[in-house]
Amino acid sequence: MFRSIKPLVAASVFGLAASQSYSNESESFLLTGEVYASKNVLMSPSLDGIGTLYVALLESCDLKLPPIGVAVVPNADVSGGKSVAFEFASVTSGKYFLAIFLDEHSLKPTGAPIPNKGDIVYSTTGFGDGQIDCLEVSSPQKEELNVALTGRRP
């Protein structure tokens, strides 16, 4: 399960990543953001901040439910202060949650991608329990998103 939190970010907006998104007959909006690794994330030769970035768009912060969409950014590089853009092209008005991690091992998941030990994740409360926190967002987007991946999954 993911934990849900209120938005704690703001900042800048950018380009396009491969994504699948939800749409219906209602008006839909672009939801974009950028992800980077915080200075607290330790890098090493084998865990170098380069891999596949997964950004799940969820109706609630619950892994038992399928995501509305998943932006997948292969060869994402968040090392050395770099950031990576993601985009959901068609999101209807409402409140949503993002769950984000970088798979440095670039494993090909069968089913829903789940972070492995050592993967860089978005979390606000530490990593003793190995869970990812969700970030609450709104569509239409009220502010630009600049999200820090804050640590490694234990």
N, C-alpha and C positions, 0 to 999 in steps of 0.2 A: 504494500500500500504506500501511497504517497501521502505526505502531510500537506495541509493547505495553509497558506499564510497570506496576509494582505500585501499589496504591492509595496516594495521598498526601493524601487529603481526609477530612473528617468535618464534621458540623454540623447543618443543619436540614432539615425535611421539610414538604410542603405540598399543593397542590391538583391539579387534573386538567387534562390537555391531551389533545387528540385523539391517539389512538394506535392502532396495530395491534399485536397481541401474539400470542405463541405459546402454545399450550396443548395438553396431551394428557391422558390419563387419570390421570397422577400428580398428587399434590397440587401446587398452584401458589400463588404468593405475589405480593403487590404489591411493585413496585420503583419507588421514587419518588426525586426529587431536585430540586435547584434549581440554576440556572445564573446566573452574573453575570459581568461584565467586570472584570478586574483593573484596578488603577489604572495599570498600564503600557500599557493599550490607549488609544491616542490617538483622540479623537473629532474630527470636523469636520462642517460643514454637510451634506456629501454622504455621509459615513460616520458616522452619528449613533448607532449602537448600537440601531437599530430595524429589524426585518426578520423573516424566518422562521427560527425555531430548529429545527434538525434534530438529533435524538439517535438514533443507530443502536444497537440492541442486537445484539451479534454473539457467535457461539460461539467465534470466534478472531479475532485482529486481522488479518484478511485481506479486502481489498476484492474479491477474486475470488469470494468466497462470498457468497450472498445473506444479508442480515441476517435475524435472527429477527423483528424488528419495528423500526419507526421511529416515534418520537413526533415529530409535526410541530406546532409552536406558531406559528401565524400572528400577525403584529403583536406579536412579542415585543420587549420594551423592556428592554435591559440598561444603558441610559445612566444617568448620575448616581447610581450606586450601587444601582440597581434590580436585582431578580432575577426570574427566570421559572421556574415549576414545570413539571416533566414527570412522566409516570407511564406505567408499563407495568402493566396490570391483572392479568395472569396469566402469571407466569414460574415454570417448574418449578425445582426445587432444582438448584443447580450453580454453576459459575464462568462468568462472562460478561465481555464487554468493551463499553464505550461509546465511540463516536466522536461528537464534538459540534462543531457550528459554527453560526454565525449568518450567514444570507445577507441582507445589508443591501440588496441590489439586488432581492430578492424575485423572482428569476428562476424561471420555472416549468420545473423540470427534466424532461427526457424520459429516463426511466430513473432510475438511482440519483443522488440529489443529491450533488454534489461541490462543495467550496468553490472560489470564484473568487478572483482576485487582490484583496486588500483585505478579504476576509471575515474575521470574528473567529473564531478557532479555539482548541481546547484543545491545547496543546503544552507540553512541559516542557523541551525541548532547544534552543529557538531556531527560527528560520524560514528558515535558509539553504537548506534542501532542500525547503521547501514542503510537508512532510508533517505530518499530524495524528498526535498520539499517542493511543493507546487507554488508557482507564482501566479497570482490572480491578475488577469488582464481584462480589458473591455473592448468591445467592437461596437461602434467605431472607436478606433484608437484615440485616446485623449492625450497621450504623451508618447514620446519616442522611448523605445526600450533599449537599454544597454545593460545586459545581465552578466554578472560575474559568476563563473563557476568557482566555487569557494573551497573545494577540497577533494580528496580522493576517497572513494568508497573503501571502507576497511575490509 
